[in-house]
C-alpha cells in the first residue's frame, strides 16, 4: 500500500508481509469488483419466503399510523397486551415506507443496496491490507454464499452491513496512516442508528471490545505489535479506543424503550420455543438441509489460517478476531453470517500468508490467470443465481424475483378471504400469521413468528397436535375459522395429520372446507355469519384429506354425485389450473369417466 491518494477499490501496493504480488491492472481490478457487486445484489433479490417480512411490514404500518412504538402486542387476540418490544422498529418503518412508495419492487432493492455496501467495505478493508485481489474475490464469494441466510428482506441484513462498515473503520484506524482518528467519532451515531434497527448491535459492541482488548495488549506488551511496516501502524491508544467503546455502548440506550429493550431481548433468547427454530440451533450439532452451513464450516477451517497471518505479520488482531467470533458463531445458525463477514479480512490475510510459503501458489497469484479464474467463477455464479440453479445446488429454498414466493404463500387464499369478507378469530399455523396481520389490518391472528412466549407456543402446539382437550381450547378462544399453511403437503400428505384438519373432517356439521390449494386450507365454522360462504363455496366432494386418507368414501361420493364433482373441479381449474392437487383430481375424474 502506498501513502499517496488511492481509490478505495483500486489495487494498492501490498502492505505488511504478504507475498509479493504484482498489482492487478486497473481495468481487470474494476471488472472483478463490479462483478462481485453484481453477484452480491443478485443473490440479495429473492422472492419472499419468510413470514417475518409481513409482520415487520405490519409493524412499520402500525408505527406510521400511531406515531409511536408499541410496548405490548397489537397483532394477536390471544397475546393482546402481552409485553412485546419491536426492537427492530427502525427497520420496520423503513421497509414500510419503501413499500408505500414503490411496492415490493422498491422495498426489495434495499437488501441489494446493503449487500453492495458490504462488498464495498470489505473489499476496501482487504485492499488496504494489501491482499491480492484474487484472494479477496475468492474469500468474498465464500462469505456471501455463507451469509445467504442473513442477506434477504429482514433486518439482519443491516447488521451485516454495519459489521462490514465497522471492520473497515477499525482496519483503517489500525493500519492506515491516512485515515484520521476522527473517523472513529462516526461510531456513536452509527450505533444509535444500529440500535434501533437490529439487536445485532450487541455483536458490534463485541467487535469493538475485541479491538480494544487487542489494543490494550499491544500497549502493555509492545512486542505483540512488532511486525509489518511501522509507517502503516498507529501507536496503540487504548484510552482513546476505550472512550469510543463506552460512547457506543451508551448509544445503545438511545431507543424508545431504553434498557428495557435489552432486557426483553435477553428474555427472548432464553425462550424454550427457540429450540424449535432452525436459526437458533448450533451449526455444528445438527443436520441441516442447506449446504450454506457447509460453506460456513469451510470458512471456519480456512479462517484458522489467520493464525499464520498473525505469526507472519506479528499482528495478533486477525487471530483474536477469528477466535472470538468463531466461538460467538457456535451459539446458533443465525450468528454464522456475522462470523463470515467479521473474519473475512483475517481469512484472506491467512490464505495470503500461506500462499507466501508455497512458491507455486505465490507465482500463480502473480499471474493474470488467478484474477481471470475468480472473474470467471463470479460470472458463473451470477448466471446460476439468475436462473435459481445456485439455490438448487445449495439446497437453499429461494427463487430470484420480487414479491411473495408462490411456493410458500398462497395469493389465492388471500384473494378468497378478501372477496368473501372472512373475518373473526382464526386459528392459524405459525407460518402464515404475519401475512394475515399484514393483509388484513383490522384482524388479529392466533400466533406468528415473533416468538412472543412459551405459553402461546404451548397453546399453539396443543391445538396443532390435537392433544386431549384441544376442542375446548378452540371453543374457549372463540375460534371461528382455521387457516393452515402446509409447505410439505404435496410431497407429504401426512402433514395434514399433524393439524386440526382431521378434527374438522370428523365434524362436518361444525366445520366446512371452503378453500384449499397445494399449500393452504381454510375451514369455516358453521355459524350464521359464514352461512352464505359455506353454502356457495363449501366442498362436498373435492376434499384433499378425504382423497388421501378416506379414498373409498371419496370415490363413493364422487361417483354418486358426478355433477357436484364436475362443478367443484371446474371451480378449482378456474382458480388454480396449475395446482398439483387440482391436476390430480382432474386425472382421477378422467379415469373414473366423471369428466370429458
N, C-alpha and C positions, 0 to 999 in steps of 0.2 A: 504494500500500500504506500502510496506516495503521500507527501504532506501538502501537495497542491490541490486545487479545486478539482473534484471528480464527481461525475454523475453518480447518484445512488445505485443505478443499475448497470453502469458501465464497468468493465473489468479492471480493477485496480491492480497495482503491483502487489505480489504476495507479501504479507507481514508475518512477523514471528518466525517460526521454524517449519513451515510446510515444505514439501518437496518443491524444488524449483520447477515451475511450470510456466510455459510461455503463455502470456495473456491471450485470450481468445480475440479474434478480430471483432471489432465493434459490431459489424453487421451481423455476424453469427451470434454474438452475445445478446444483442437486442432481439434477434429472431427467436432464440431459445427462451428468453424472458417473456416475450409476447405469447408464445405457445403455452408456456406454463400458466400465464394469466387466463388464457382461453380455456385450458383444461380445468383450472380451479372454478371458473364461472360455470362451465358446462356441467360439472358434477354437483353444483350447488342448486341448479334449477331442476327440480323434480316435482312431479305431481304429489299432492298432499296425501300422505299415508298415515299420519299421526293425528289422532283425535284431539291431542293437546292444542293444535293450531286453532281449533274452533273456539275452545273456551278462552284461549288467550285473546282472540278477536272479540268475543263477547265481553270479556273483562275490559278491554280498551273502550268498547262502546259504552259500557256502564259508567266508566270513569269520565268519558267525554260528556255524557248526559248529566251526570250528577256533580261534576267538578270536585270530586273527592275520591280518595282511595279507600275501599271498604276495609273493615277490620273483622267482619263476620260474613258468613256465607250468604250470598244473594241468589244463588242459582238452583239450589236443591230444596225440595219441600221437606225431606226427612232431616236434612242438616241445616235447615234455616236458622240463622242466628248463632250457629256454632262458630268458634274462632277460626278465622281464615284471613291470613295476611298475604295478599298477592305481591310477593317480594319482587316479582318481575314486571311490576306495573308500568315502568317506563317503556319497556319493550312492547307491552300490550297496547299502550296508547299509540306508540309509533306505528305498529303494523296496521292498527285500525285506521289511523289517519291516512296511511298509504293506500289501504283498501278502499277507503271512501273516495280517494282522489282518482284511483285508476284500477280498481278491482284486483283480482288475484294476480294479474299480469304485473302491475306496479309493485304490489306487496312482495312478490316472489323475486323481484330483482334485488331486494335488499341483501339476502344471503349471498348472491353473486358478487355484489359490490364489496361486502365484508370479506369474502374469500379472496378477492383480488387484493384487498388491503393486507390480508395475512401473507400473501405471496410477496407483496412489495416489502413489508417489514422484515420478513425472514430472509429474503434474497438480499436486501440491503445489509442486514446484520452479518450474513455469511460472507459477503464480498468485502465488508470492512475487515474481516479476519483474514482475507487473502486466500480463501478456499477456492480451489479450481472450479470453474463453472460446471464442468461435467458432474463433479461430485455434488455440487449444490443442487443441480436439477434432479439428479437421481434421488437424493435424500428427500427433497420436497415432494417428488412424486409419491414416494412411500408414505410421507407424512399425510398427504391429502387422501390417499387410499385408506389409511388407518383412521382418519377423522371423519369419514362419511357419516358416522352416527351423529356427530355433533353439528356438521355443516348442513343444515336444512332450515326449514321455516320454523325455527324455535329459538328462544333467547340464548341457548347455549352457544350459538354461533358468535354472538357478540363477545362472549367471554374469550373465545379463541382468538378473536381479533385483538382484544386488549392484551392477551398474553403475548401475542406476536409484537405488538407495539411496545410493551413493557420490556421485552427481551432486547429489542433494538435499542431502546434508550439506555439500558444497562450496559450493553456491549459498547455503545458509543462512549459512555461515561468511562468505562474501564480501559478501553484500548485506543481510542481515537483522540489525539490532542486537539483536533479541530472542533470537536464537539464541546461547546461551552457547558460548564457545570450548571448554568442557569436553566438548561433544558429539563433538568430533573424537577424544577419548580412547576412543570406542567403536570406532574404526577398527582398531587392532591385534587385538582379539578377533574382529572381523568377518573380518579377513584370515586369522586362524588357521582359522576355520571354512571360509572360501572355499578356502584352500589344500588342504583335504582333500576338497573337492567337485569341483573342476574347474580345469584349468590356465589357464582364462580369467583367473585371479587375476593373471597376469602383465600382462594388459591393464589390470587395476585399478591396478597399480603405475605403468603408463604414464600413466593418467589423473591419479594423484596427482602424478607427476613433472611433467606438463604444468601443473597448477595451481601447483606450486612454482616452475616457471620463470617463469610469469606474475607471481606474487607477488614474485619477486626482481627482475624487470624493473621492476615498478611501484615497488618500494622504491628502486632505483637511479635511476630516471627518473620522478619524481613526476608529470610532465605526462601520462604514459600513463594515469593514473588521475584524470583531471580532470573527467569527466562525471557525470551522474546527480545524485541527491540526496545530498550529503555525509553526511547523517544516517543514511543507509542503507548506507554503505560503511565497512568497517573499515579502519583503518590497516594497511598491509602488515606482516606479521610473518614474514618468510621463515625466520628461525632456528627459530621455533616449528613452522612447517609442515615444515621440513626434518627436525626431530626426529620428527614424526609419520610422514613418509615412511620414515625409517630404521627406526623401530619396526615399521612394516607390512612392510617388506622382510625384516626379521629374522623376522617372524611366518611368512613363507613356509616357513621351515625346520622349523616345528613340525608335522611329519608323520612317519609311520612310517619313512620312508627318508631323511629329511633332504635334503641336497644331491643325493643320487643320483636323487631323483625328477625334478629339473630337468635333470640330465644325460641321463636316459632320455628325457625329453620332447624335448630338443634333438636327440638321435639319431633319435628317432621322426619328427620333422617333416622330416628330410632323407632319408627313405627314397625310393628310386626309385619304388616302387609307388604312392606318393601321386599320381603323375601320372595314374593310372587312376581316382582318386576324385574325383567331381564337386565335393565341398565344398572341395577344395584347389586347384581351378582358379581362375585370376584372373578376376574377374567381368566385366572389360571385354574380354577377349581370346578368349572362347569363346562358342559359340552354345548357349543354354540353352532348354530347352522351357518351363520355368516362367516365368510373367510376373512373379513376385515380384522377379526381377532387374531388370525394367523399373522397378518401383517404387523399388528401391534407386537406380537411375540417376536417377530423378526427384528423390529426396531428395538425391542428390549435387549436382544442379543447384540445387535450392531452398536447400540448406544454404549455398551460396556467398553467399546473401543475408545471412548472419551478418556478413560484412564491412561491409554497410551498417549493421547494428546497432552494430558496433564503432565506426564513424565517428560515427554519430549520438549514441551514448551516451558516446563517448570511453572505451571499455572494450575492451581487446584480448582478453579471455578467450574470448568466443564464437568469434571468428575463428581464434584459435590452436588452440582445441579442435577446430574443424572441420578445419583443415589437417592436424593430427597424425593424427586418426582417419580422415580421407579417405585419406591415404597408407597407413595401417595396414590399411584395408579392401581396398585394391587387391591385397594379397598372396593372397587367396583368398576364395571364396564364404562360407566359414564366418565370416569377420570382418565381413561386411556387416551382420549383425544388431547387432554391437557398435557399429558406426558409427551405425546408425539410432537406437539408444537413447541413446548418449552425446551426440549432436549435436541431439537433439530440441528441447531448450530454445533452443539457439542458432538453429536453423532458425525456430522460432516467433518469436523476437525479430527475426530478419531480415525475415520476412514482415510483422511488425507495423511495423517501421521503414519498409519500402517502402510499406505502406498509408498511413502518415502523410504520404507525399509525393504521394499521389493523393487529392484531396478526395472524389471519388465513392466510393472504397474506404473512406475514413475514415467517411463518412456511412453507408455500408452496415453497417459494424461497430457503429455506434452504435444501429442499429435491432434490434428483436427478430427481424426476418426472418433475420438472419445466424445467430443461435442456432437458430432454428426449422429452418433449412436443414441445419445439421450434425446436429441431433437426428434429422431425417427420414432423412438419409444413414446415420446409425448404425443406426437401426431397420431400414432396408432391408438393410444388410449383415448384421445379425443373422439376419434371415429367410433370406437367401441362404446363410449359413453353415449354418443349421439343416438345410436340405434339400440341402446339398452343391453348390448352384449356384455359390456363390462360388468353390469349389475348381475346378470345371469351367471357369469363365471365366478363372481364373488359370493354368489348366493345371498345377495342383498336385495330385498324386496323393494324395488323402486323403478319408476318409469320417468323418462325425460318428458318435461312439459309443464303446463301450468294448470292450476285448479285442482279440485279433489280427484284422486285416483279412483276411477270407476271399479277397479278391482277390490277396493276397500270400502268405498262409500257409495250408497245407492241413491242416485238422483231421482229414480222412480219412486222410491219410498217417500222422500221429502215432498215431491210433487203431489203424490196421492194424499198425504196427510194435509197438505195445504189446501188442495182442491176440495177435500171432504170436510174441512174445518175440524180436524181431530184435535181436541184439547182436553185437558184434565190432568189427572195424576198418573204418570206412566210408571211401570217397572221396566227399566231399560238395561241392556247389557252395558258394561263399563266402556266398551269400545265405541259407543255411539252417544254417550252422554254429553260430550262437548258440542257435537253437531246439533243436538236437539236444542240446547240453550242459545246457540248461535242462529239457527234457522227460525226458531220460534221465540222471539224476545219476551213475549208475555207469559211463556210457560216456564215450568220448573222440571228438573229431572230428578231421578232417584239417586243416581250416582254418576260420577265421571272420573277421569284420571288425575284429578288434583290430589288424590290420596289424603282426604280430609281427616281420616282417623281410622283406627282399628274397629271401632264399633260399627260404623257404616259398612265397612268391608265384611264384618261378620254377618250383618243382616243380609247383605247382598249375596254372600256365599250360601247362606241358609236357604234363601229362596231359589237361587240358581240350582243348587244341588237337591232341592226338594226334601230337605231334612224334615223330620216329624214336626208338625205344627206350622209349616210354611204357609198353608192356606189361611190360617188365622193372621199371619203377618200381612199377607196381601190384603185381606179384608180390613185389618186394623189401620193400614196406611191409606186406605181408600183408593187403591189402585183400580183404575177403570180402563186402562189399555196396557198391553205388553208389547214392547218393540225390542227385537233382538237382532244383533248383528253376528253372524256365524261365518267367519272368514274361511273355515275349512269345510264348509257344507258340501261342496261338490266332490272333493277328494275324500271326505269322511262324513257320510250321512249320520253316523253315530254321534256326531257332535250335537245333534238335536236332543239326545237323551240326557245331556248334562244341562238342561234348561227346563223352564216350566212348560215347554211345548207338550210333552205327554199329558200333563195335568189338564191343559186346555182341551186337548183332544178327547180326554176321558169325560169332559163336562161340556158337551156341545150346547146344552141348553143355557149355559152361563157365559161361554166364550166362543167368539166366532172369528175364524181366519178370514181377513178381508184383503190382505196383500201379502205377497211373497215374491222373492226373486232368488237369484243364485247365492245371496248372502244375507238377506233380511226376511224377517217375519213380523207381521203386525196382527195381533189379536185384540178385538174389542170386547168389552164386557157388554152383555145384552141388557143394557139399561136404556130408558126412553130416549136419551139424547143421541144414541147411536142407532136407533131403530132403522132409520132410513138408509144409513150406510150398510148396516148388516144385511138388510133385505136386498139392496141393489148390488152390493159388492161381495157379499159373503160367498165363500167357495163351498159348494155342496159335494163336488166330485174331485176337482183338481187340487188335491191335498198332498204335498210332498211327503209329509210324515206318514200318512196312510199308505202312500205308494211304496215307501221304503220299509215300513215295519208291519203293515197290515194289508199286504198286497191282495190277498183273496177278497177281503172286504172291499178294497178299492175296485178291483176288477168286477166284482158283482154289481156295485153301484153304477160303474161306468157303462156296463153292458145293459143294465135295466133302465138307465136314464141317458141314452145317447144324445138326445137333444141338449140336455144340460151340459154334458161333456163337451159337445161341439161349441156351444155358446161360450163356455169358460175358456176353452182353448183359443177360440177366436179373440177373446179379450186379451189373453196373455201374449198371443202373437202380435197384437197391436201395440201392447205396452212394452214387451221385451222380446222381440223376434229373435235376437241372437243368443238368448239365455240358454245355458246348458240344460237346465231343468225343463224349460219350455220345449226345447227340441226333443227331449226325452219323452215328454207326454205326446208330442206330435207323432213320434215314431211308434209309440205304443198304440195310438189311435189308428195308424195305418195297418199295423199288424192285426189289430182286432177288427179292422174294417169299419171303424167308427167315424172315419173321415175319408174324404175323397182322395 
